[in-house]
């Protein structure tokens, strides 16, 4: 068994990975958001919104269309910030120590 320490995480690479994961989560959330927002907007008694043009569903569709991109961008930003915070904290604490099994030994 060998001990390793994670002393530094590259912020941009970590941001890209977290952005990709959150983009996929946004693709899963988008249809749920489309149905729930559209149903809520249709059920609401909106006298000022013309229902002939399907305006409530238009807003729900636009929100669900951009949801994967919003999630990916937010994931990238959060990933970069988290990696920078970890790198700053790892200087003082020595990083995270992990123990890996060496199958060759």
ChimeraX attribute file (.defattr): number of C-alpha atoms within 10 A of each C-alpha:
attribute: neighborCount
match mode: 1-to-1
recipient: residues
	/A:1	9
	/A:2	8
	/A:3	9
	/A:4	12
	/A:5	12
	/A:6	13
	/A:7	16
	/A:8	17
	/A:9	16
	/A:10	12
	/A:11	21
	/A:12	16
	/A:13	14
	/A:14	21
	/A:15	23
	/A:16	18
	/A:17	17
	/A:18	22
	/A:19	25
	/A:20	19
	/A:21	15
	/A:22	21
	/A:23	22
	/A:24	16
	/A:25	15
	/A:26	21
	/A:27	18
	/A:28	13
	/A:29	15
	/A:30	20
	/A:31	16
	/A:32	12
	/A:33	18
	/A:34	21
	/A:35	15
	/A:36	13
	/A:37	19
	/A:38	20
	/A:39	14
	/A:40	14
	/A:41	18
	/A:42	15
	/A:43	10
	/A:44	10
	/A:45	9
	/A:46	11
	/A:47	7
	/A:48	6
	/A:49	12
	/A:50	10
	/A:51	12
	/A:52	6
	/A:53	9
	/A:54	13
	/A:55	15
	/A:56	20
	/A:57	19
	/A:58	13
	/A:59	15
	/A:60	21
	/A:61	19
	/A:62	11
	/A:63	16
	/A:64	22
	/A:65	17
	/A:66	13
	/A:67	22
	/A:68	22
	/A:69	18
	/A:70	17
	/A:71	22
	/A:72	24
	/A:73	19
	/A:74	16
	/A:75	22
	/A:76	25
	/A:77	18
	/A:78	17
	/A:79	22
	/A:80	22
	/A:81	16
	/A:82	16
	/A:83	19
	/A:84	18
	/A:85	13
	/A:86	18
	/A:87	19
	/A:88	14
	/A:89	14
	/A:90	17
	/A:91	11
	/A:92	8
	/A:93	9
	/A:94	13
	/A:95	17
	/A:96	12
	/A:97	11
	/A:98	10
	/A:99	10
	/A:100	10
	/A:101	9
	/A:102	8
	/A:103	6
	/A:104	4
	/A:105	5
